[in-house]
Amino acid sequence: MSKIQIGRQFCGPPRSGNGGYVCGLISAELEGPVTAVLRAPIPLDSDLVLTRRDGAAVLLGAEDALIGQGGAATQALPDPPAIPSLEAARAASGRHIQNEQQVHPICFTCGPERDEGDGLRVFPSQLEGAAPGVVACTWTPHANFARADGTVGPEIVWAALDCPGYFAWVETEGRHGALLGTMTGEVLHPVVAGAEYAVVAWQLGREGRKEASGVALLDHDGRLMARAHQVWITMARPFAAPAGAAAANA
């Protein structure tokens, strides 16, 4: 059992923890691919407990309220439909929707108002030449997030994979409210601070209010470093789709 706090640096929504970051913390308690489920908003700057129960990792809040839990993966992990070059991923980053309108300006993963080394600054957009809703960007883990051996922990890798799955849907459906509900993921190889990686995310399907996405992290040779399956719960009607999305789907 360990007592932890999720500091405000690691927010997703302004008053709640970043879903990918918290799922990654849960995954660190287990081996192999992990399915993590978020059951409640994640309190910031509050005392929480991360412990094991019946083989599962659980995150508890005040009065033992269940916030999240994880166990052996219950969902198959998808393979990316495209392997973008770093050059193509950089070009997609430059077309990110938040260049034109705010979506999550202070999010630990995708917030453009976060400085290098404070947030991850992961900015995916449509990958040129790929099917509509396949988005990409680059990500270089900052030294501030490195452990003693120069690698970054699973909570940082899972956080980097968080928002791209949402933006895969924004690309064709328009901006809309959604919260990460479930994330199944694995880190296959050590992710090193200072190295540039490509992130690619794509749509897997919709069922009611649930939008499923796949996300992958690739090194400069296209080697799969980490991947995830996500389920997002939509919260509101979408805004207008990004310019060009309708034409791409025609």
C-alpha positions in Angstrom: 0.0 0.0 0.0 1.3 3.5 -0.9 -0.1 6.9 -0.2 0.1 9.3 -3.1 -1.1 12.6 -4.3 -1.9 13.7 -7.9 -0.6 17.2 -8.1 -2.2 19.9 -10.2 0.6 19.6 -12.7 -0.9 16.3 -13.8 -4.5 17.5 -14.5 -6.6 16.6 -17.5 -9.7 18.6 -16.9 -8.8 21.6 -14.7 -10.1 20.0 -11.5 -9.3 16.3 -12.1 -6.3 14.2 -12.7 -5.1 13.2 -16.2 -6.8 9.9 -17.1 -3.8 8.4 -18.9 -1.4 9.4 -16.2 -3.5 7.8 -13.5 -4.1 4.7 -15.5 -0.3 4.5 -15.9 0.2 4.8 -12.2 -2.2 1.9 -11.7 -0.4 -0.2 -14.4 2.9 0.2 -12.7 1.6 -2.0 -9.9 1.1 -4.9 -12.3 3.0 -6.8 -15.0 2.2 -7.3 -18.7 -0.7 -5.6 -20.5 -3.1 -4.0 -18.1 -6.7 -2.8 -18.3 -7.3 0.2 -16.1 -10.8 1.6 -15.4 -11.5 5.0 -14.0 -14.6 5.0 -11.8 -14.7 8.6 -10.5 -13.1 12.0 -11.1 -9.5 12.0 -9.8 -9.0 14.5 -6.9 -6.0 16.8 -7.2 -3.7 17.6 -4.3 -5.5 15.1 -2.1 -4.3 12.0 -0.1 -5.0 8.9 -2.1 -4.1 5.2 -1.5 -2.8 2.9 -4.2 -2.9 -0.7 -3.1 -3.6 -4.3 -4.1 -6.8 -6.2 -3.6 -7.5 -9.8 -4.8 -4.8 -9.5 -7.5 -6.0 -6.1 -8.7 -4.5 -2.6 -8.2 -6.9 -0.1 -6.8 -6.8 3.6 -6.3 -8.8 4.8 -3.3 -9.9 8.3 -2.2 -11.5 9.6 1.0 -13.4 7.0 3.0 -12.0 4.3 0.7 -14.0 5.5 -2.3 -13.0 3.6 -5.4 -11.4 6.0 -8.0 -9.8 3.5 -10.3 -8.7 -0.1 -10.6 -6.6 -2.3 -12.9 -5.8 -5.9 -13.6 -4.6 -8.2 -16.4 -5.7 -6.9 -19.8 -9.3 -7.9 -20.7 -9.0 -6.2 -24.2 -6.9 -7.2 -27.1 -4.4 -4.5 -28.1 -4.6 -3.1 -31.7 -1.9 -2.6 -34.2 -1.5 0.8 -35.8 -3.0 1.1 -39.3 -0.2 3.4 -40.4 3.5 3.9 -39.4 4.2 7.6 -39.8 7.7 8.9 -40.4 8.9 11.4 -37.9 8.7 14.0 -40.7 5.1 13.2 -41.4 4.3 13.2 -37.7 5.9 16.6 -37.2 3.8 18.0 -40.1 0.6 16.7 -38.5 1.6 18.3 -35.2 1.6 21.7 -37.0 -2.1 21.2 -38.0 -3.4 20.6 -34.5 -6.9 22.0 -33.8 -5.6 24.0 -30.8 -3.7 26.2 -33.2 -7.1 27.6 -34.1 -9.3 27.0 -31.0 -8.8 26.0 -27.3 -9.9 22.5 -26.4 -7.9 21.6 -23.2 -5.5 24.5 -22.8 -3.9 23.3 -19.5 -4.2 19.5 -19.9 -0.9 17.7 -18.8 -0.9 15.8 -22.1 -2.2 18.2 -24.8 -2.4 21.6 -23.2 -0.7 24.3 -25.4 -0.4 26.6 -22.4 1.9 24.2 -20.6 5.6 24.9 -21.0 8.2 22.3 -22.0 9.0 20.2 -19.0 5.8 21.1 -17.3 3.4 19.4 -19.7 3.9 16.8 -22.4 2.8 19.0 -25.3 1.4 16.2 -27.5 -0.5 17.8 -30.4 -1.9 15.3 -32.9 -3.8 16.0 -36.1 -4.8 14.2 -39.3 -2.0 12.2 -40.8 -1.6 13.1 -44.5 -2.4 10.2 -46.8 -4.0 8.2 -44.1 -7.7 7.4 -43.6 -9.8 10.1 -42.0 -9.5 10.0 -38.2 -5.9 8.6 -38.2 -3.9 11.3 -36.4 -0.3 11.7 -35.6 2.3 13.9 -33.9 5.7 13.8 -32.4 6.7 13.7 -28.7 10.0 14.2 -27.1 9.9 13.3 -23.4 11.5 16.1 -21.4 14.4 15.4 -19.0 12.2 16.7 -16.2 10.2 13.4 -16.4 13.2 11.1 -16.5 14.1 8.6 -13.9 17.7 8.0 -12.8 18.4 5.7 -15.8 17.2 8.3 -18.3 13.9 6.5 -19.1 10.4 7.8 -18.3 7.9 5.8 -16.2 4.7 4.1 -17.4 2.6 6.9 -16.0 4.3 9.4 -18.4 4.1 7.1 -21.4 0.4 6.3 -20.7 -0.3 10.0 -20.3 1.3 10.7 -23.7 -1.0 8.1 -25.3 -4.1 9.6 -23.6 -5.4 12.6 -25.6 -4.4 11.4 -29.1 -7.2 8.8 -28.9 -9.7 11.6 -28.3 -8.4 13.8 -31.1 -8.8 10.9 -33.5 -12.5 11.4 -33.0 -12.4 15.2 -33.0 -10.8 15.1 -36.4 -13.9 13.8 -38.0 -16.7 14.4 -35.5 -15.7 17.9 -34.3 -14.8 19.1 -30.9 -16.9 17.5 -28.1 -16.7 16.6 -24.5 -15.4 13.2 -23.6 -13.8 11.5 -20.6 -11.4 8.5 -20.6 -13.2 5.6 -19.1 -11.0 2.6 -19.8 -7.5 2.2 -21.0 -5.7 -1.1 -21.8 -2.1 -0.6 -22.5 1.5 -1.9 -22.5 5.0 -0.5 -22.7 7.0 -2.8 -24.9 10.4 -1.1 -24.7 12.0 1.6 -22.5 11.1 5.2 -23.6 14.0 7.5 -23.2 14.0 11.2 -22.3 15.3 13.4 -25.1 14.5 11.0 -27.9 11.9 12.0 -30.5 9.0 9.6 -31.0 5.9 9.4 -33.3 2.5 9.0 -31.8 -0.4 7.7 -34.0 -4.0 7.3 -33.0 -7.0 6.0 -34.9 -10.7 5.3 -34.5 -11.9 1.8 -33.6 -15.6 2.2 -33.4 -18.6 3.7 -31.6 -21.3 2.2 -29.4 -23.8 4.6 -28.0 -21.8 7.2 -25.9 -18.6 5.1 -26.1 -15.9 6.0 -28.6 -13.1 3.5 -28.9 -9.6 4.4 -30.1 -6.2 2.8 -30.7 -3.0 4.6 -29.9 0.7 3.7 -30.5 4.1 5.1 -29.8 6.8 4.5 -32.3 10.6 5.2 -32.4 12.5 6.8 -35.3 12.7 3.4 -37.0 9.0 2.7 -36.7 9.5 0.2 -33.9 6.4 -0.2 -31.7 7.3 1.1 -28.2 3.9 1.2 -26.5 0.3 0.9 -27.4 -3.2 1.2 -26.0 -6.9 0.6 -26.5 -9.1 3.3 -25.1 -12.8 3.8 -24.4 -14.0 7.4 -24.2 -17.4 8.4 -22.7 -18.9 11.3 -24.6 -20.3 14.1 -22.5 -21.8 16.6 -24.9 -22.9 17.3 -28.5 -19.9 18.0 -30.8 -19.0 21.4 -32.1 -18.4 21.9 -35.9 -16.0 19.4 -37.4 -12.5 20.8 -38.3 -12.2 22.4 -41.7 -11.5 19.8 -44.3 -12.9 16.9 -42.3 -16.1 16.7 -44.3 -14.2 16.7 -47.6 -11.9 14.0 -46.3 -14.9 11.8 -45.5 -16.6 12.4 -48.8 
